[in-house]
Amino acid sequence: MQFGWQTDGSKLWQQIYGYPYWGFGWYSLRFFNTDELGYPSALYATFIGPFKRWKKFSFNYEIGFGLTYN
């Protein structure tokens, strides 16, 4: 599950980075063999900005940082 917000360009840094979006998320997975692999989960933050933007498409980069456990 991931939540994110698109910047609106009201600040100069948003215009310089091409109106990026940022957010946070939670990741959880259940493997078939839980005795060996467990139930890994993660909390993370993300920042996504465009290298190039067209009318309906964009070529983006993504930076993420988080914590994982189990």
Secondary structure, 3 states (H helix, E strand, C coil): CEEEEECCCCCHHHHHCCCCEEEEEEEECCCCCHHHHCCCEEEEEEEEEEEEECCCCEEEEEEEEEEEEC
